[in-house]
């Protein structure tokens, strides 16, 4: 009796080449990633079509949760606040790490020390950082910032109690807490720039300003574009700063989309509406990311 033919082809090469072993070792991580990352997304999709408090049996309600979200006047208010925070945080927080990284890049002996100081705010836990600034913004005359203003003859300002100053105050805190990580990334990008480009610029008699504008920034543009997109996405998901500092006040002027999702979930117990708003936010961020990447594709490639 002739022996059975042995398997040949790509499948055999995959087994004999270690593919099966690699799959066996990576399978637990794949399952964990799917459970902790993709299952919550799928569960949110299911919840968005249900009315449930996670205790009583769920009731399928179709698109009623999405209709309730769009009918809620607080959604428009939270969306405008989130957009305003995003605009301010990008306007302040995007150029600052670039400028700081370029300045640190010009240092020689103290570059490591300066980099460490730049990263220091990131080490502080986010809630602790917010509480520090909340004391800094104390509206009384004994608050640190108002004490400094009193030194130049200015009266106390209710930084977190008026609509005109509350959002800029939160943006300043968020920028201070997060610019260090971006600065380190830009410093790493600067280290990848070829020294020959700077040498050629110096031979041409270029000033420091010209070297930065014509050499440094063009070489960093791909990193800058990715960092800008990540900052926009992160700003749209702001929660900790307004939640701890103002609880959405005054008069809902710092209520954000994620805070509204929190209120739906833990105050109203409406998990379906919270899931619906979460999916709407995810869809908006996905669309913004897609349009951004398409719009900046040519510039990122140097065209």
KAVENFEN-V313495 format. One line per field, one symbol per residue. ss: DSSP state (H for helix, E for strand, C for the rest). psi: psi as a letter, one per 30 degrees, with the letter a starting at -180 (. if undefined). A space follows every 10 residues. Layout:
BEGIN
ss: ???
psi: ???
END
This chain:
BEGIN
ss: CCCCCCCCCH HHHHHHCCHH HHHHHHHHHH HHHHHHHHHH HHHHHHHCCE ECCCCCCCEE CCCHHHHHHH HCHHHHHHHH HHHHHHHHHH HHHHHHHHHH HHHHHCCCCC HHHHHHHHHH HHHCCHHHHH HHHHHHCCCC CCCHHHHHHH HCCCCCCCCC CCHHHHHHHH HHHHHHHHHH HHHHHHHHHH HCCCHHHHHH HHHCCCCHHH HHHHHHHHHC HHHHHHHHHH HHHHHHCCCH HHHHHCCCCC CCCCCCHHHH HHHHHHHCCC HHHHHHHHHH HHHHHHHHHH HHHHHCHHHH CCC
psi: kklkkkklae eeeeefggee eeeeefeeee eeeeefeeee eeeeeeefgl jlggelkkkk gbgeeeeeef fjffeeeeee eeeeeeeeee eefefeeeee eeeeffldeg eeeeeeeefe ffekkeeeee eefeeegkfl ffkeefeeef fggklkkieg fkfffeeeee eeeeeefffe eeeeeeeeee ffkkfeeeee eeeggkleee eeefeeeefg eeeeeeeeee eeeeefgkee efeeefgflk hgfgkleeee eeeeefefgi eeeeeeeeee eeeeeeeeee eeeeegeeef gg.
END
